[in-house]
Amino acid sequence: MADFRSDTVTQPSAAMRQAMHDAALGDDVFNDDPTTLELQRYAAELLGFEAALFAPSGTQTNLIAMMSHCQRGDEAIVGQQWHTYKWEGGGMAVLGSIVPQPLELQSDGTLALSDIASAIKPDDPHFARTRLIVIENTIGGKVLPLSYMRDVAHLAKEKGLKCHIDGARLMNAAVALAPDHQLSPRQMARELCQGYDSLSLCLSKGLGCPVGSLLLGSAEFIARATRIRKMLGGGMRQTGVLTAAGLYALKHNIERLAEDHANARALADGLTQLASQLPALQSLTVIAPQTNIVFTDISPALAERLLPYLAQHGVKVTASRYQATQGTLMRLRWVCHLDINRVDINNTLLLIQKFAGS
Ligand SMILES: *Cc1c(COP(=O)(O)O)cnc(C)c1O
């Protein structure tokens, strides 16, 4: 019925498939796939960078970025919960010989500027050379504000460091922040990138492509990145079939992310209401979403009944057990995306209501 596991589960729409079908193709390792060149140009202009590079995954664009900024033995400052640190198999250390310096996150998803500043190592042979600050926006569905993004970029410049945005869901952040700044989501996305040396952007999440991520930066950086992409096995041939989807997504699927955010809010509001009304859902707490991701906590006892019930009725979520101050809880993650509409939200709420009433 509804697959909330991730915004990666989206299927290319009919119009996107048509664009893929119709794409002009070349050989991208020879740098002559016209559709890929067009996507890279389009994205670079959209986000205010000199150049861009298409790669098979966001894990790879992040790794390419870190390897392009850092030499063997250099250090990158990351968050404990950053994708680059925790969810990429340790690739920066394994493949890049880069030393991660993880920092605890604040409750708003930021790294405290003072924590970043004090993690930067002095030039001393005892220490790895601090070279790079990585920032993730959005992080767990939370939006890092423009002022914070600027502060980190300034700190990096001041300390002579490079800075990279893992912006797998940067467009969600841009769509969420745009109204407050009276900018369009596109202008907002560009503002968020200003002062950064590189950005990794996923096409295969909320933007709805089947495959692919983009890495953006200076022309000189992208030239180095292209060699590393080749080294990592990410040089591909008739990529136009994939990058046509990327072009379609950047042209048609940015502004509509606001619908996913509205659906996430509707789901969160509905669940909050059910929890307040139905004793069976007493242990359910809902964390108000800032973008397209809703987290809910439930007791293990409720999880034991609710999770199989949802699965049985075709509602897919991810769940993980964690230790909260009040004891063990199950945290459910509900991700809204292009293939979930308001009817799916309403049906899911009705289903949970039925579960709690029975
Ligand atoms: C999804 C994601 C990535 C990259 O994921 P791939 O599955 O490798 O494309 C990178 N960073 C963040 C924050 C992500 O959410």
The ligand as an SDF file (V2000), in Angstrom:
LIG
                    3D

 15 15  0  0  0  0  0  0  0  0999 V2000
   21.4060    8.5170    0.8510 C   0  0  0  0  0  0  0  0  0  0  0  0
   22.4780    9.3670    1.3490 C   0  0  0  0  0  0  0  0  0  0  0  0
   23.7460    9.3490    0.7640 C   0  0  0  0  0  0  0  0  0  0  0  0
   24.1460    8.4800   -0.4020 C   0  0  0  0  0  0  0  0  0  0  0  0
   23.4600    7.3340   -0.5390 O   0  0  0  0  0  0  0  0  0  0  0  0
   23.6090    6.3510   -1.7870 P   0  0  0  0  0  0  0  0  0  0  0  0
   22.6010    5.3260   -1.4390 O   0  0  0  0  0  0  0  0  0  0  0  0
   24.9950    5.8620   -1.7990 O   0  0  0  0  0  0  0  0  0  0  0  0
   23.2600    7.1150   -3.0140 O   0  0  0  0  0  0  0  0  0  0  0  0
   24.6900   10.2070    1.2740 C   0  0  0  0  0  0  0  0  0  0  0  0
   24.4180   11.0250    2.2920 N   0  0  0  0  0  0  0  0  0  0  0  0
   23.2080   11.0740    2.8670 C   0  0  0  0  0  0  0  0  0  0  0  0
   22.9600   12.0340    3.9600 C   0  0  0  0  0  0  0  0  0  0  0  0
   22.1950   10.2460    2.4190 C   0  0  0  0  0  0  0  0  0  0  0  0
   20.9940   10.3050    2.9870 O   0  0  0  0  0  0  0  0  0  0  0  0
  1  2  1  0
  2  3  1  0
  2 14  2  0
  3  4  1  0
  3 10  2  0
  4  5  1  0
  5  6  1  0
  6  7  2  0
  6  8  1  0
  6  9  1  0
 10 11  1  0
 11 12  2  0
 12 13  1  0
 12 14  1  0
 14 15  1  0
M  END
$$$$
